[in-house]
């Protein structure tokens, strides 16, 4: 959630941000709701103060034995009227706060000054490239064809089990998926200093509100209705981010760095007719997720560090990629700055997103009330939160198949993953 002070002190900045980010809420409606809640609060506070003053005056009359005097009776009648007015004012204030809360929960984060302004993903900026895409002396196949020819994924039986956009990894494919997960977790824990966690897959509404998925992404998620009232985790950052919801952390412990493997679920798997084949857009997908809680002054440096951790996976697996800096129209609601590493997919002749690494400033921390103290007894401050794929497992699986395919239909595995495959070097 954005800082409410921004709306009061810098309305022009908020108006500009909403325009740049194609926000779902209009500035006029937001400002009117904020004004209404402030007015209602002032009215309620004034009535409360007046009622307290009258109560003190009546107490003096009572102490003097003149509470039954005409003055005392008039004061008592006035206080009864104030009580009724306070009840009504409290209702007006509660309604105004609810209307404001409904709108402000849809307001995105303020972009960082280095986030480029843009109208769509076409305005994202390429930061750098790594690796040279391989030249093939045969026609490179897309990964779904390789999966079928080598028996790595059974798409048809997955449809029979669960429907379209689900996958059934089989044989060496199932082992490779598991190997990639373990490789990524080992890299981030032993080389990058993350603590591994394995949180629940089902999450509460409060957890989704804390990270920004609710209320605006409600239709894209799978919900288990009452009496459970739980949601299938839509992205791996949600349960990890909420580990410290409503807590005050010891500033000396920061940064706190977690990494975890989680299946994630999304109802919307992309635009109609796009990426209907293969592993890129599915309803259930695996991610190894990195997450950091840091001091505000450290969030930009931590962001660059986390991007490097995602890139380290691609480099270790020898996968060519480019790093994109997303524009204001393409970053998520909670993000103030996002990098997307995009891996080269020779079977599709294009780069495709394989990770997303974001710094969310205090936006999620304000919603989830995650704070820290720099020293014992010090003022509690909001932390900054960062999240990043490290990496999306299915997309990494697909990229390996396309980049290391051979003319005879086999796939040579990169050196880094072979120990996790029991020494296996070729899928055939």
Buried (B, 14 or more C-beta within 10 A) or exposed (E): BBBBEBBEEBBEEBBBBBEBBEBEBEBEEBBBBBBBBBEBBEBBEEBBEBBEEBEEBBEEBEEEEEBEEEEBEEBBEBBEEBEEBBEEBBEBBEEBBEBBEEBBBBBBBBBBEEBBEBEEEEBBEEEEBBBEBBEBEEEBBBBBBBBBEBEBBBBEEBBEEEEEBBBBBBEBBEBBBBBBBBBBBEBBBEEBEBEEBEBEBBBBBEBBBBBBBBEBBEEEBBBEEEEEEBBBBBBBBBBBBBBBBEEBBEBEEBBBBBBBBBEBBBBEBEEEEEBEEBBBBBBBBBBBBBBBBBBBEBBBEBBEBBBEBBBBBBBBBBBBBBBBBBBBBBBBBBBBBBBBBBBBBBBBEEBBBBBBBBBBBBBBBBBBBBBBBEEEEEEEBBBBBBBBBBBBBBBBBBBBBBBBBEEEEBBBBBEBBBEBBEEBEBBE
